[in-house]
Amino acid sequence: MAHKDKHKPKAAPEAGDRQREIDRLEKDVEELRQMANSPGAEAELERIRQQVSELRHEFYSHLGAWQRAQIARHAQRPYTLDYISLLFTEFMELHGDRAYGDDKAIVAGLAKFHGRPVAVVGHQKGRDTKQRVIRNFGQPKPEGYRKALRVMQLAAKFGRPVISFIDTQGAYPGIDAEERGQAEAIARNLREMARLPVPIIVTVTGEGGSGGALAIAVGDRVNILENSFYSVISPEGCAAIMWRDATKAETAAVALKITANDLKEFGIVDEIVDEPEGGAHTSPEEAAKLLDEVLDRQLMALSNESTKDLLNARYEKFRKMGQFFDLGN
C-alpha cells in the first residue's frame, strides 16, 4: 500500500536555519577581522565576506509573506522616535489628549523636515521589557488616537503638513480602552483625517494592524517599507479564526496578501520604499535616507496642490479601495 506522502515535495530550508547560517558566517568574519594581521587572514576574510553577501542576497530576494512579517516585527527595527531623530530637526513632543491622559504608544509633536514646519505622529514600541510595558507594546488606547488628532488639527490650523508612521499590532483590545470609547476614537480620526486641509503622508514602517493602524493612516500618499505589512488582521489571528489553529499563520499570511507588492498591486499603497539588504534594522541610517528621498519628493508635489484638489483626491483614493467589478457575461 502506497504511503500518502509518497509524492510530497521536498521541504525548502527553513528561514531560521538560513538566518543562523548567515549569523555564523558573520561571526567568523568578525573573528578573522580581529586576527587580520596574521598571514592569509585578509584573503580568507574577503572570501567569507563574499559568501555572506551572496547568502544574504539569495535569502532576502526570495522571502515569503510570513518571513517578511517576521522582519517587520524585528525587535531592532527602527521605530517612530528613531525616524524622528534621523529625519527631522527641532522636534517638540506634545503630550495628552486634554481629556484623560497621555498614551505613550503614540508619539506626536511638531518638527521641521528639510527646514519646513510639519507635524509628526506615529506608533512607538519599546525595545526592552520596561519600555514595552510603558509603550503598551505599541497598541494605542483612545487617548492615544485623540492625542494624535489634537496634534493633526493643530497642524491644520497653522498649515503644517502631517507625516505619519505606522507600526502597531492594532488598537489595544482591553476593557479599559473599550470603556473610554476605542471604536469612537478610531472612527472620529478616520472622519477628521479625511477632511484635514493639509497634506498627509503615511508610511507603514513595520506592522500595519487593522483599525489601530488606519486610525492615523488616512493620507494623500501611503507608503510602505519593503519588508513591512498591512492587514485587516494578523496572520495568527486569521489562522485562529479560519482553522482554529494559530500555527497555520504562514498559510494565512499568504492568503491575506499582506506584503508590500500585494498592497501596491491592489492600490492600497502608493509607493514601496526600499530597505537596506537584510531589513531596516541592519542599518536604520540607510533606511531613513531611503525614506527621506520619498517623503521629500511627495511633500513637494502635494504642496503644489490646492486644498480642494487635495481633499477630493484623498476622498476618491479611499472610496475606491476594495471595489471590484465583474466584467464577465
C-alpha positions as CSV (number, residue, x, y, z in Angstrom):
1,M,0.0,0.0,0.0
2,A,1.5,3.3,-1.1
3,H,2.1,6.0,1.5
4,K,0.0,9.1,1.2
5,D,3.1,11.4,1.3
6,K,4.9,9.5,-1.5
7,H,4.9,12.5,-3.8
8,K,5.1,15.2,-1.2
9,P,7.6,17.8,-2.4
10,K,10.9,18.2,-0.5
11,A,10.7,21.0,2.0
12,A,12.7,24.1,1.4
13,P,15.3,25.1,4.0
14,E,13.7,26.9,7.0
15,A,14.2,30.6,7.1
16,G,15.5,30.3,10.6
17,D,18.2,27.8,9.5
18,R,19.4,30.1,6.7
19,Q,19.5,33.1,9.0
20,R,21.5,31.1,11.6
21,E,24.0,30.2,8.8
22,I,24.3,33.9,7.9
23,D,24.8,34.8,11.6
24,R,27.5,32.1,11.9
25,L,29.4,33.4,8.9
26,E,29.2,37.0,10.2
27,K,30.7,35.8,13.5
28,D,33.6,34.2,11.5
29,V,34.1,37.5,9.7
30,E,34.4,39.3,13.0
31,E,36.9,36.8,14.4
32,L,39.0,37.0,11.3
33,R,38.9,40.8,11.3
34,Q,40.4,40.8,14.8
35,M,43.2,38.5,13.5
36,A,43.7,40.4,10.2
37,N,47.4,40.8,10.7
38,S,48.1,37.0,10.5
39,P,49.3,35.6,7.1
40,G,46.4,34.7,4.8
41,A,43.8,36.2,7.1
42,E,42.8,39.0,4.7
43,A,42.1,36.6,1.8
44,E,40.1,34.3,4.0
45,L,38.2,37.3,5.4
46,E,37.3,38.6,1.9
47,R,36.2,35.1,0.8
48,I,33.8,34.8,3.8
49,R,32.5,38.3,3.3
50,Q,31.6,37.4,-0.3
51,Q,29.9,34.2,0.9
52,V,27.9,36.2,3.5
53,S,26.9,38.7,0.9
54,E,25.7,36.1,-1.6
55,L,23.8,34.1,1.1
56,R,22.1,37.3,2.4
57,H,21.1,38.4,-1.2
58,E,19.7,35.0,-2.0
59,F,17.8,34.8,1.3
60,Y,16.3,38.2,1.2
61,S,15.4,38.1,-2.5
62,H,13.1,35.1,-2.1
63,L,11.2,35.9,1.1
64,G,7.6,34.8,1.5
65,A,4.8,36.7,3.2
66,W,5.4,35.1,6.6
67,Q,9.1,35.7,6.5
68,R,8.6,39.4,5.7
69,A,6.1,39.6,8.6
70,Q,8.9,38.4,10.9
71,I,11.3,41.0,9.6
72,A,8.6,43.7,10.1
73,R,8.4,42.6,13.7
74,H,12.1,42.5,14.3
75,A,12.9,44.0,17.8
76,Q,15.7,46.2,16.4
77,R,13.7,47.6,13.5
78,P,13.6,51.4,13.7
79,Y,10.5,52.9,15.4
80,T,8.9,56.4,15.1
81,L,11.3,58.0,17.5
82,D,14.3,56.6,15.6
83,Y,12.9,58.1,12.3
84,I,12.3,61.4,14.1
85,S,15.9,61.6,15.2
86,L,17.2,60.7,11.8
87,L,14.8,62.7,9.5
88,F,13.6,65.7,11.5
89,T,15.0,68.7,13.4
90,E,13.6,70.8,16.2
91,F,11.2,68.1,17.3
92,M,8.9,69.1,20.1
93,E,6.8,66.3,21.5
94,L,3.2,67.2,22.7
95,H,1.5,65.1,25.3
96,G,-2.0,64.2,26.4
97,D,-5.5,64.4,24.8
98,R,-6.8,67.1,27.1
99,A,-9.5,64.7,28.3
100,Y,-8.0,61.7,30.0
101,G,-4.2,61.2,29.8
102,D,-1.1,60.7,27.8
103,D,-0.8,57.4,25.8
104,K,2.8,56.6,25.2
105,A,2.0,54.1,22.5
106,I,1.7,57.1,20.2
107,V,4.2,59.8,19.7
108,A,3.0,63.2,18.4
109,G,4.6,66.6,18.0
110,L,5.9,69.4,15.8
111,A,9.1,69.4,13.9
112,K,10.9,70.6,10.8
113,F,11.6,68.5,7.7
114,H,14.2,69.9,5.4
115,G,13.6,73.2,7.1
116,R,9.8,73.1,6.6
117,P,7.5,73.0,9.6
118,V,5.5,69.8,9.8
119,A,3.6,67.7,12.4
120,V,4.7,64.1,13.1
121,V,2.6,61.3,14.6
122,G,3.4,57.6,14.9
123,H,3.2,54.4,16.9
124,Q,6.0,53.7,19.3
125,K,7.0,50.3,20.6
126,G,9.6,49.6,23.3
127,R,13.0,47.8,22.9
128,D,13.2,46.2,26.4
129,T,10.5,44.8,28.7
130,K,10.2,48.0,30.7
131,Q,9.8,50.2,27.7
132,R,7.4,47.8,26.1
133,V,5.1,48.0,29.1
134,I,5.3,51.8,29.2
135,R,4.5,52.0,25.5
136,N,1.8,49.3,25.8
137,F,3.6,47.2,23.1
138,G,2.7,49.9,20.6
139,Q,-1.0,49.3,21.0
140,P,-2.8,52.7,21.5
141,K,-5.8,53.4,23.7
142,P,-8.4,56.0,22.9
143,E,-6.4,58.8,24.5
144,G,-3.6,58.0,22.1
145,Y,-5.7,58.5,19.0
146,R,-7.2,61.6,20.5
147,K,-3.8,63.0,21.2
148,A,-2.8,62.3,17.5
149,L,-5.9,64.0,16.3
150,R,-5.3,67.0,18.5
151,V,-1.8,67.5,17.0
152,M,-3.1,67.0,13.5
153,Q,-5.8,69.6,14.0
154,L,-3.1,71.9,15.4
155,A,-1.1,71.3,12.2
156,A,-4.1,72.1,10.1
157,K,-4.7,75.4,12.0
158,F,-1.1,76.6,11.2
159,G,-0.9,75.0,7.7
160,R,1.7,72.3,8.6
161,P,1.7,69.0,6.6
162,V,1.3,65.8,8.6
163,I,3.8,62.9,8.4
164,S,2.6,59.7,10.0
165,F,4.5,56.5,10.8
166,I,2.6,53.2,11.2
167,D,3.8,50.3,13.3
168,T,1.3,48.5,15.5
169,Q,-0.3,45.1,16.0
170,G,-3.6,47.0,16.4
171,A,-5.5,49.1,18.8
172,Y,-5.4,47.9,22.4
173,P,-8.4,45.5,22.9
174,G,-8.6,45.8,26.7
175,I,-11.8,46.6,28.6
176,D,-10.5,49.9,29.8
177,A,-9.9,51.0,26.2
178,E,-13.5,50.0,25.3
179,E,-14.9,51.8,28.3
180,R,-13.2,55.0,27.2
181,G,-14.5,54.7,23.6
182,Q,-11.9,52.9,21.5
183,A,-14.2,52.5,18.4
184,E,-15.4,56.0,18.6
185,A,-11.9,57.4,18.8
186,I,-10.8,55.5,15.7
187,A,-13.9,56.4,13.8
188,R,-13.5,60.1,14.6
189,N,-9.9,60.0,13.4
190,L,-10.9,58.4,10.1
191,R,-13.5,61.2,9.5
192,E,-11.3,64.1,10.6
193,M,-8.3,62.9,8.7
194,A,-10.4,62.5,5.5
195,R,-11.1,66.3,5.6
196,L,-7.9,67.7,7.1
197,P,-7.0,70.6,4.8
198,V,-3.2,69.9,4.7
199,P,-1.1,67.3,3.0
200,I,-0.8,63.9,4.9
201,I,1.9,61.4,4.1
202,V,1.7,58.0,5.7
203,T,4.4,55.3,5.9
204,V,4.0,51.8,7.2
205,T,7.4,51.1,8.8
206,G,6.6,47.8,10.4
207,E,3.3,46.2,11.2
208,G,0.1,47.8,9.9
209,G,-2.6,46.2,12.1
210,S,-6.2,46.8,11.3
211,G,-8.1,49.9,12.5
212,G,-5.3,50.5,15.0
213,A,-3.1,51.4,12.1
214,L,-5.8,53.0,9.9
215,A,-6.7,55.5,12.6
216,I,-3.6,57.5,11.8
217,A,-3.2,56.3,8.2
218,V,-5.7,58.2,6.1
219,G,-3.4,60.1,3.8
220,D,-2.8,61.6,0.4
221,R,0.2,59.3,-0.1
222,V,0.5,55.9,1.7
223,N,4.0,54.3,1.5
224,I,5.2,51.0,2.9
225,L,8.7,49.8,3.6
226,E,9.8,46.8,1.5
227,N,9.5,44.3,4.4
228,S,6.6,45.8,6.2
229,F,3.0,44.5,6.0
230,Y,-0.5,46.0,6.3
231,S,-3.6,43.8,7.1
232,V,-7.1,43.8,8.5
233,I,-5.9,41.1,10.9
234,S,-2.7,39.5,12.0
235,P,-1.8,36.2,10.3
236,E,-2.0,34.4,13.7
237,G,-5.5,35.9,14.3
238,C,-6.7,34.9,10.9
239,A,-5.4,31.3,11.3
240,A,-7.1,31.0,14.7
241,I,-10.4,32.1,13.2
242,M,-10.3,30.2,9.9
243,W,-8.7,27.0,11.1
244,R,-8.8,27.3,14.9
245,D,-5.0,26.8,14.7
246,A,-2.6,29.7,15.1
247,T,0.3,27.6,13.9
248,K,-1.1,28.0,10.3
249,A,-0.1,31.6,10.4
250,E,2.2,31.2,7.5
251,T,-0.6,29.9,5.3
252,A,-2.8,32.8,6.4
253,A,-0.1,35.3,5.6
254,V,0.0,34.1,2.0
255,A,-3.8,34.1,1.7
256,L,-4.2,37.6,3.2
257,K,-1.9,39.2,0.6
258,I,-0.2,41.4,3.2
259,T,3.1,42.1,1.5
260,A,4.2,45.4,0.0
261,N,4.0,44.1,-3.6
262,D,0.4,42.7,-3.0
263,L,-0.7,46.0,-1.5
264,K,0.8,48.0,-4.3
265,E,-1.0,45.8,-6.9
266,F,-4.3,46.3,-5.1
267,G,-3.9,50.0,-4.9
268,I,-3.8,50.1,-1.1
269,V,-0.4,51.8,-1.0
270,D,1.1,54.3,-3.4
271,E,4.8,53.5,-3.2
272,I,7.2,50.8,-1.9
273,V,10.2,52.2,-0.1
274,D,13.4,50.1,-0.5
275,E,15.2,48.9,2.6
276,P,18.9,48.1,3.2
277,E,19.6,44.5,2.3
278,G,18.6,42.4,5.3
279,G,16.0,44.8,6.5
280,A,15.8,48.3,8.0
281,H,17.2,47.0,11.3
282,T,20.6,46.3,9.7
283,S,21.1,50.0,9.0
284,P,18.5,52.4,10.4
285,E,20.5,55.3,9.0
286,E,20.4,54.0,5.4
287,A,16.7,53.1,5.8
288,A,16.0,56.6,6.9
289,K,17.9,58.0,4.0
290,L,15.9,56.0,1.5
291,L,12.7,57.1,3.1
292,D,13.8,60.7,3.2
293,E,14.1,60.9,-0.5
294,V,10.5,59.6,-0.9
295,L,9.0,61.9,1.7
296,D,10.7,65.0,0.3
297,R,9.6,64.3,-3.2
298,Q,6.0,63.6,-2.2
299,L,5.7,66.6,0.1
300,M,6.9,68.9,-2.6
301,A,4.3,67.5,-5.1
302,L,1.5,67.7,-2.6
303,S,2.3,71.2,-1.5
304,N,1.6,72.5,-5.0
305,E,-2.0,71.2,-5.0
306,S,-4.9,73.3,-3.9
307,T,-6.8,72.3,-0.8
308,K,-9.9,71.4,-2.8
309,D,-8.0,69.1,-5.2
310,L,-6.1,67.6,-2.2
311,L,-9.3,66.7,-0.3
312,N,-11.2,65.5,-3.4
313,A,-8.3,63.2,-4.4
314,R,-7.9,61.9,-0.8
315,Y,-11.7,61.1,-0.7
316,E,-11.6,59.3,-4.1
317,K,-8.5,57.4,-3.1
318,F,-10.1,55.7,-0.1
319,R,-13.6,55.3,-1.6
320,K,-12.3,53.2,-4.5
321,M,-10.4,50.8,-2.3
322,G,-12.0,47.3,-2.3
323,Q,-14.2,47.9,-5.3
324,F,-14.3,45.0,-7.7
325,F,-16.3,44.7,-11.0
326,D,-17.5,41.6,-12.8
327,L,-16.6,42.0,-16.4
328,G,-17.9,38.6,-17.4
329,N,-21.2,38.0,-19.2
